[in-house]
Amino acid sequence: MRFLKYVFLAGVVWGTARLALIRGHYSSYQRAAIGFVAVGVGIQVMSALNELVGTRRNKGHAQTDTRVRQVLVELSRRPDMIEDAQHPGRDLRKISLHVWEVPRWYRRFFPYRLRVALKKHAGPWLQKLRLRPRLVLVSSQRFDFQSSLRIRFRKGTGLVGTALAHESLPGRESALFVDFKSQEFQAALSSESSWERASADLTRRLPYGDAMRLSRRYGQAVALTIQEPSGEAVGCPTFEVPPEWTEDLRANLELLDALAREATLLSAFLQLSPGTQS
């Protein structure tokens, strides 16, 4: 929508410039008056569009935030999430749930079928040139306050970007994990050169600085995909636990099943159809 507003404003400027070049029909004062009126109308229309789109966006985001918050509360009440003598470090205040989305402008201007066809027939050199849009953080929920890390993920970058790029089938079997406290991950973080030499399966193409910041805040993370009926992965919830969490998330199959169910339900709240208002 922002792109369309810029196009409209450019059209107003172009039309005003054209009127300013007409000398035979209008005087200089008339041309100036027409220009002011045109710009004023453009500003009014853009203001109305901003208000309309902003209202719809805020309403949609509020609904999504409410649902994601409910999911986090439901997860925190699970018996397998409660701290006990056998599972110390389960600080529920520090668990978090994020929901990411592939930007709708990307899905609108580059339809899924077109991207599938290009991926199938394009050569390796063209694959490297394909556009990797920055993902949109739709909702971020946790019980205690933490400032945003402001890390930008793209398709193919980071845990969430890898999940969306692979477009794996929904369900716990296709969940992707990262253990920030594993020996392999910590060894790669020992220096920037070690990180650059590590495999892409481990680094997920994250910059070294971003990986360091994530490892300081989280112990483990899991990502699942949200898919449209076409099969396109258009969204991704990620669940994170703090560094002191001792249990391996991969072993908690009931938790993964719950996350997979919520990933399916969240598609309705995200209004993921490319034809919806963005």
C-alpha positions as CSV (number, residue, x, y, z in Angstrom):
1,M,0.0,0.0,0.0
2,R,2.9,2.4,0.7
3,F,4.1,1.8,-2.8
4,L,0.7,2.7,-4.3
5,K,0.7,5.9,-2.2
6,Y,4.0,6.9,-3.6
7,V,2.8,6.2,-7.1
8,F,-0.2,8.4,-6.5
9,L,1.9,11.2,-5.1
10,A,4.3,10.9,-8.1
11,G,1.2,11.2,-10.4
12,V,0.1,14.4,-8.6
13,V,3.5,15.9,-9.0
14,W,3.7,14.9,-12.7
15,G,0.2,16.3,-13.4
16,T,1.0,19.6,-11.6
17,A,4.3,19.9,-13.6
18,R,2.3,19.3,-16.8
19,L,-0.2,22.0,-15.9
20,A,2.7,24.4,-15.1
21,L,4.0,24.0,-18.7
22,I,0.7,24.9,-20.3
23,R,1.0,28.6,-21.2
24,G,-1.8,29.1,-23.7
25,H,-4.8,28.4,-21.6
26,Y,-4.0,29.6,-18.1
27,S,-2.1,32.5,-16.6
28,S,0.8,32.0,-14.3
29,Y,-1.4,32.7,-11.3
30,Q,-4.0,30.2,-12.5
31,R,-1.4,27.6,-13.0
32,A,0.0,28.2,-9.5
33,A,-3.6,27.9,-8.1
34,I,-4.2,24.7,-9.9
35,G,-1.0,23.3,-8.7
36,F,-1.8,24.2,-5.1
37,V,-5.2,22.6,-5.4
38,A,-3.9,19.5,-6.9
39,V,-1.3,19.1,-4.2
40,G,-3.9,19.8,-1.5
41,V,-6.2,17.1,-3.0
42,G,-3.3,14.7,-3.1
43,I,-2.5,15.3,0.6
44,Q,-6.1,14.9,1.6
45,V,-6.5,11.6,-0.3
46,M,-3.2,10.2,1.1
47,S,-4.3,11.2,4.6
48,A,-7.6,9.4,4.1
49,L,-5.7,6.3,2.8
50,N,-3.3,6.4,5.7
51,E,-6.2,6.5,8.2
52,L,-8.1,3.7,6.5
53,V,-5.1,1.4,6.1
54,G,-3.8,2.2,9.5
55,T,-7.1,1.4,11.1
56,R,-7.3,-2.0,9.3
57,R,-3.7,-2.8,10.1
58,N,-4.0,-1.9,13.8
59,K,-7.2,-3.9,14.1
60,G,-5.6,-6.9,12.5
61,H,-2.4,-6.6,14.6
62,A,-4.4,-6.2,17.8
63,Q,-6.3,-9.4,17.0
64,T,-3.1,-11.3,16.3
65,D,-1.4,-10.0,19.4
66,T,-4.4,-11.1,21.5
67,R,-4.3,-14.6,20.1
68,V,-0.5,-15.0,20.3
69,R,-0.7,-13.8,23.9
70,Q,-3.3,-16.4,24.7
71,V,-1.2,-19.1,23.1
72,L,1.8,-18.1,25.3
73,V,-0.4,-18.2,28.4
74,E,-1.7,-21.7,27.5
75,L,1.8,-23.0,26.9
76,S,2.9,-21.6,30.3
77,R,0.2,-23.6,32.0
78,R,1.2,-26.9,30.6
79,P,2.5,-29.4,33.3
80,D,5.6,-30.1,31.2
81,M,6.5,-26.4,31.4
82,I,6.4,-26.0,35.1
83,E,9.7,-25.7,37.0
84,D,10.4,-28.6,39.4
85,A,13.4,-30.3,41.1
86,Q,14.1,-32.4,38.0
87,H,13.8,-29.5,35.6
88,P,15.4,-26.4,37.1
89,G,15.7,-23.2,35.1
90,R,12.2,-23.2,33.7
91,D,11.6,-19.5,34.2
92,L,8.3,-19.0,32.5
93,R,8.8,-15.2,32.6
94,K,11.5,-15.5,30.0
95,I,9.7,-17.8,27.5
96,S,8.7,-15.9,24.3
97,L,6.6,-16.4,21.2
98,H,7.1,-14.5,18.0
99,V,5.1,-14.6,14.7
100,W,6.8,-13.6,11.5
101,E,5.3,-13.1,8.1
102,V,6.5,-12.9,4.5
103,P,5.6,-9.4,3.4
104,R,2.4,-9.3,1.4
105,W,3.8,-6.9,-1.3
106,Y,6.3,-9.7,-2.1
107,R,3.6,-12.3,-2.4
108,R,1.4,-10.0,-4.5
109,F,4.0,-8.9,-7.0
110,F,5.8,-12.2,-7.2
111,P,3.0,-14.9,-7.0
112,Y,3.9,-18.3,-5.6
113,R,3.4,-20.1,-8.9
114,L,5.7,-17.8,-10.7
115,R,8.4,-18.2,-8.0
116,V,8.0,-22.0,-8.2
117,A,8.4,-22.0,-11.9
118,L,11.5,-19.7,-11.8
119,K,13.0,-21.9,-9.1
120,K,12.4,-25.0,-11.2
121,H,13.8,-23.7,-14.5
122,A,16.3,-21.0,-13.4
123,G,20.0,-21.8,-13.4
124,P,22.3,-21.6,-10.3
125,W,23.4,-18.0,-11.2
126,L,19.8,-16.8,-11.3
127,Q,19.1,-18.5,-8.0
128,K,21.7,-16.4,-6.3
129,L,20.1,-13.2,-7.7
130,R,16.6,-14.0,-6.4
131,L,15.0,-11.5,-4.1
132,R,15.0,-12.3,-0.4
133,P,12.5,-10.0,1.3
134,R,12.9,-8.9,4.9
135,L,10.4,-10.7,7.1
136,V,7.7,-8.8,9.1
137,L,7.4,-9.3,12.8
138,V,3.6,-9.5,13.3
139,S,3.6,-10.2,17.1
140,S,6.2,-10.5,19.9
141,Q,5.0,-11.8,23.3
142,R,6.7,-12.6,26.6
143,F,5.8,-12.1,30.2
144,D,8.7,-9.9,31.3
145,F,9.8,-6.8,29.5
146,Q,12.8,-7.1,27.2
147,S,14.0,-4.5,24.7
148,S,13.8,-5.6,21.1
149,L,17.0,-7.0,19.6
150,R,16.1,-5.3,16.3
151,I,17.5,-8.1,14.2
152,R,16.3,-8.2,10.6
153,F,15.6,-11.6,9.2
154,R,15.1,-12.5,5.6
155,K,14.0,-15.6,3.8
156,G,17.0,-18.0,4.0
157,T,18.5,-16.1,7.0
158,G,18.2,-17.2,10.6
159,L,16.0,-20.0,12.0
160,V,12.8,-18.3,10.9
161,G,14.1,-17.4,7.5
162,T,15.4,-20.9,6.9
163,A,12.0,-22.4,7.8
164,L,10.2,-20.1,5.4
165,A,12.7,-20.6,2.6
166,H,12.5,-24.4,2.8
167,E,8.6,-24.3,2.8
168,S,8.5,-27.5,4.7
169,L,5.2,-29.1,5.5
170,P,3.5,-28.0,8.8
171,G,3.7,-30.3,11.8
172,R,6.3,-31.2,14.5
173,E,8.2,-33.5,12.1
174,S,9.3,-30.5,10.1
175,A,10.1,-28.2,13.0
176,L,13.5,-26.5,13.0
177,F,15.6,-26.1,16.1
178,V,18.6,-24.2,17.3
179,D,20.5,-24.8,20.6
180,F,22.4,-21.6,21.3
181,K,24.2,-23.3,24.2
182,S,25.4,-26.4,22.4
183,Q,29.2,-26.9,22.3
184,E,29.2,-26.7,18.5
185,F,27.3,-23.4,18.4
186,Q,29.5,-21.9,21.2
187,A,32.6,-23.0,19.5
188,A,31.5,-21.3,16.3
189,L,30.8,-18.1,18.4
190,S,34.3,-18.1,19.9
191,S,35.5,-15.7,17.2
192,E,34.2,-14.0,14.1
193,S,36.6,-16.1,11.9
194,S,35.3,-19.3,13.5
195,W,31.7,-18.2,12.7
196,E,32.6,-17.5,9.1
197,R,34.2,-20.9,8.7
198,A,31.2,-22.8,10.3
199,S,28.7,-24.6,8.1
200,A,25.6,-22.8,6.9
201,D,23.5,-25.5,8.6
202,L,24.8,-24.2,11.9
203,T,25.0,-20.4,11.3
204,R,21.9,-20.2,9.1
205,R,23.7,-17.3,7.4
206,L,23.3,-15.1,10.4
207,P,25.8,-12.3,10.8
208,Y,28.2,-12.9,13.7
209,G,26.9,-9.9,15.8
210,D,23.3,-11.0,15.5
211,A,24.1,-14.6,16.5
212,M,26.0,-13.3,19.6
213,R,23.0,-11.2,20.7
214,L,20.6,-14.1,20.2
215,S,22.8,-16.5,22.2
216,R,22.9,-14.0,25.1
217,R,19.1,-13.9,25.4
218,Y,17.9,-17.4,24.4
219,G,19.0,-20.9,25.1
220,Q,16.9,-22.7,22.5
221,A,14.4,-21.9,19.8
222,V,12.0,-23.8,17.6
223,A,10.3,-22.6,14.4
224,L,7.3,-24.0,12.5
225,T,5.7,-22.8,9.3
226,I,2.2,-21.4,8.5
227,Q,1.0,-22.4,5.1
228,E,-1.7,-21.3,2.7
229,P,-3.8,-24.0,0.8
230,S,-1.4,-23.5,-2.1
231,G,1.4,-24.9,-0.1
232,E,3.3,-21.6,0.2
233,A,4.9,-21.0,3.6
234,V,3.8,-17.4,4.4
235,G,4.3,-17.2,8.1
236,C,6.3,-18.7,11.0
237,P,5.8,-18.8,14.8
238,T,9.0,-19.2,16.8
239,F,9.1,-20.3,20.5
240,E,12.2,-19.4,22.6
241,V,13.3,-20.4,26.1
242,P,16.0,-18.8,28.3
243,P,19.6,-19.9,28.5
244,E,19.1,-21.6,31.8
245,W,16.5,-24.0,30.4
246,T,17.9,-27.5,30.7
247,E,15.4,-29.7,28.8
248,D,15.9,-30.3,25.1
249,L,12.9,-28.9,23.2
250,R,13.2,-31.6,20.6
251,A,12.2,-34.2,23.2
252,N,9.0,-32.4,24.2
253,L,6.7,-33.9,21.6
254,E,3.5,-32.7,23.2
255,L,4.8,-29.1,23.2
256,L,5.7,-29.4,19.5
257,D,2.3,-30.8,18.7
258,A,0.7,-27.8,20.5
259,L,2.8,-25.3,18.6
260,A,2.0,-27.1,15.3
261,R,-1.8,-26.8,16.1
262,E,-1.4,-23.1,16.9
263,A,0.6,-22.5,13.7
264,T,-2.4,-23.8,11.8
265,L,-4.9,-21.6,13.7
266,L,-2.8,-18.5,13.4
267,S,-3.2,-18.4,9.7
268,A,-6.8,-17.1,10.2
269,F,-5.6,-14.3,12.4
270,L,-2.8,-13.2,10.0
271,Q,-5.3,-12.9,7.1
272,L,-2.6,-14.4,4.9
273,S,-4.4,-14.2,1.5
274,P,-2.3,-12.0,-0.9
275,G,-5.5,-10.3,-1.9
276,T,-6.2,-8.9,1.6
277,Q,-5.3,-5.4,2.7
278,S,-1.6,-5.0,3.4
